[in-house]
Amino acid sequence: MADYQTFEHDVLVIGSGGAGLRAAIEASATGVSVGLVCKCLLGKAHTVMAEGGIAAALANVDDRDNWKVHFADTMRGGQYVNNWRMAELHAREAPARVRELEAWGAVFDRTPDGRILQRNFGGHKYPRLAHVGDRTGLEMLRTLQDHGVHQGIDVHMECTILTLLKEGDRVVGAFGYEREKGTFRVYRAKAVVLATGGIGRAFKITSNSWDCTGDGHSLAYHAGAELIDMEFVQFHPTGMVWPPSVCGILVTEGVRGEGGVLRNSEGKRFMFGDIPENYRSQTADNEEEGWRYTQGDRDARRPPELLTRDHVARCIVREIKEGRGSPHGGVFLDISWIRKKLSNASEHIKRKLPSMYHQFKQLANIDITAEAMEVGPTTHYIMGGIRVDADTQMSRLPGLFAAGECAAGINGANRLGGNSLSDLLVFGKRAGEYAAQFSRENKTGVVNPGQIEETVSEALESFNRGSKGSAADGNPYEIQYELQRFMQDLVGIVRKETEMTEAIDRITELWIRSKSVAAHGNRQYNPAWHTALDLRSLLTVSEAITVSALNRKESRGGHYRDDYPQKDPALGKLNVVVWKGRDGTIQVRHEPLPEMPDELKGIIEEMK
Ligand SMILES: Cc1cc2nc3c(=O)[nH]c(=O)nc-3n(C[C@H](O)[C@H](O)[C@H](O)COP(=O)(O)OP(=O)(O)OC[C@H]3O[C@@H](n4cnc5c(N)ncnc54)[C@H](O)[C@@H]3O)c2cc1C
């Protein structure tokens, strides 16, 4: 251990997105020492890409909104397999977290009377998303970062954590490498918070940034924590489809929230033919009413383009499969039509959706104020993740906490837009608070040098294989690409048993091949080596998703099975849980959801 640089903190937060920064701020505010380690540069975490807004029942635009409506919307969106306690805490606490962010300097868009403006989004009954144009994530991260750096948090940038260090069951630190220099680091901590974000890079088409490789899910799984809901992956209905180099980049739901409509190649608004029975009373059945809703009309019903994401994504896939798609394999999303309604439509679009305007102008040479965009589904978000206690965010391993996209529970089978940014704030704060408390109540643990040596030898193995004369010389990029391709095709938007079984076989084969990949050159900023190291996380989460999806024999939320297209009420009462068995193989079980208190059941009934 003497060979490695060692750092010691009371609380170590892994990940500098919204969840990690909020956790670090909270822990540090209690007076404990905090280290924040991230694979990326500070300020570059994926949260920066969030566009549409933060969901919180502030009731600034519609005074009928309150936490109960937000709670009921979140549970309905999650098809009632959410952790009810997390959904309750989230709905109750989100408004305070947003106001706090404003007090720390976030400059939100404003209502005419100067309050935080809120916009409509799919599945939210009232306009609820506090936003900053379509750059909300950027403003959120900037604000948290500005606030955090003044609190004395130690930041360790461009360092990838490879393993969690344990003493018995307890997590007592983490071990990783500096991406730039290739040298190893030991982090000793009394408590560790995982805030490593999503898994989008396990799929070929994704809106997620390069570091969303499911590392936190994988670190927790290999350390002995449980993962739940991994079958629930959200495919956002609108990503760019053209040109190929930008395929998957998100087209925010804010476009539809501001009046954008979906049409097929015949010019038909196909979503009008696809309103599920349970949404009929809330959904407009004519264009005029849908437009009034996007203008914040209290009594209008929402346009069908704002139905839940899984539903809209499947309708788009159907249009494409049945030959009514756009020239590059998507459908049309048109906001330019609002010129018929607004004299200043062009300025309005540029003001409300500046990033979208520039994104299409620069990347696809399309002027969205005058032309329709081409869009198709993209892998966007995972509802599943590390199983945590709702109040404290601690996993089943003492000292290991998780928050943000890598933790599970709040979203159930599907997340409503805007509920991630509020989740990061609410549960990031809670994770930081309880990790700090744990660190005050426990001494620094003992790090096992054997565990470190084993990790180092595994991490450097690919260099030995890359040496001259070595027989094995697998290419990490090939394995990564192959995995992404078949995960998209076999475990994507529409799933079935035969294809997922094939995916399991292919994952098993890639596990074997991953043990023979070779890295060449030296350890200083070596992308092939980094890719080889990422494979463990990508394969772990892919296996967890596929095993969980095979075990949920029904369709619900983000999980759609061609061979079981209906919901099964019995499975609607269960979580699928996976964990690493003693023999190192993945284990799975169904577990009943915790019973919801009558008071909350009453709220859901009332809102129906
Ligand atoms: C284009 C886009 C737009 C979106 N818009 C919205 C929106 O409007 N509203 C909304 O609610 N949600 C939105 N989302 C979802 C939301 O942005 C994410 O779910 C959320 O930002 C995740 O935040 P996080 O803090 O959990 O993780 P991230 O922001 O992904 O941060 C993860 C951090 O962990 C670090 N990390 C990862 N692995 C390691 C490792 N092994 N070692 C060290 N560090 C590691 C990363 O470098 C990074 O710093 C959007 C998503 C996308 C892709």
The ligand as a Gaussian input file, in Angstrom:
#p B3LYP/6-31G(d) Opt

LIG

0 1
 C      -29.659000      14.770000     -22.653000
 C      -30.329000      14.505000     -21.340000
 C      -31.257000      15.385000     -20.848000
 C      -31.870000      15.145000     -19.613000
 N      -32.776000      16.052000     -19.149000
 C      -33.327000      15.853000     -17.929000
 C      -34.242000      16.816000     -17.395000
 O      -34.545000      17.833000     -18.009000
 N      -34.758000      16.587000     -16.173000
 C      -34.457000      15.482000     -15.443000
 O      -34.969000      15.343000     -14.347000
 N      -33.574000      14.570000     -15.925000
 C      -33.003000      14.725000     -17.137000
 N      -32.121000      13.800000     -17.620000
 C      -31.654000      12.729000     -16.726000
 C      -30.632000      13.284000     -15.761000
 O      -29.821000      14.223000     -16.410000
 C      -29.735000      12.193000     -15.164000
 O      -30.510000      11.136000     -14.714000
 C      -28.958000      12.773000     -13.997000
 O      -28.263000      13.914000     -14.387000
 C      -27.982000      11.772000     -13.379000
 O      -27.287000      12.456000     -12.364000
 P      -26.317000      11.715000     -11.358000
 O      -25.813000      12.731000     -10.406000
 O      -26.977000      10.512000     -10.817000
 O      -25.134000      11.195000     -12.307000
 P      -24.220000      11.941000     -13.384000
 O      -24.585000      13.346000     -13.591000
 O      -24.199000      11.020000     -14.562000
 O      -22.810000      11.932000     -12.708000
 C      -22.101000      10.730000     -12.522000
 C      -20.734000      11.060000     -12.001000
 O      -20.084000       9.865000     -11.615000
 C      -18.760000       9.835000     -12.160000
 N      -18.359000       8.439000     -12.281000
 C      -18.935000       7.432000     -12.956000
 N      -18.262000       6.302000     -12.774000
 C      -17.211000       6.594000     -11.966000
 C      -16.130000       5.846000     -11.424000
 N      -15.973000       4.548000     -11.676000
 N      -15.233000       6.486000     -10.653000
 C      -15.352000       7.798000     -10.397000
 N      -16.349000       8.553000     -10.873000
 C      -17.271000       7.949000     -11.646000
 C      -18.923000      10.561000     -13.481000
 O      -17.688000      10.978000     -13.999000
 C      -19.806000      11.714000     -13.021000
 O      -19.045000      12.676000     -12.368000
 C      -31.525000      14.004000     -18.868000
 C      -30.602000      13.111000     -19.379000
 C      -30.024000      13.348000     -20.616000
 C      -29.062000      12.361000     -21.186000

